[in-house]
Amino acid sequence: ILISAVDVLLHKHIDLRLIHINGSKNCVADALSRFHNAAAEAYAPGIQINQFQP
């Protein structure tokens, strides 16, 4: 899947840029990364959180 995605990005000349945002400035992502789902729901009411099942 990753190789196919990269092929599309290269073919379409799409550049991706990633930046780090501190958890204090991105409270929902910080809560989710720590599995604090209740806190994430408090920060973003209506958020839908689904567990990944491979």
Secondary structure, 3 states (H helix, E strand, C coil): CHHHHHHHHHHCCCCCCCCCCCHHHCHHHHHHHCCCHHHHHHHCCCCCCCCCCC
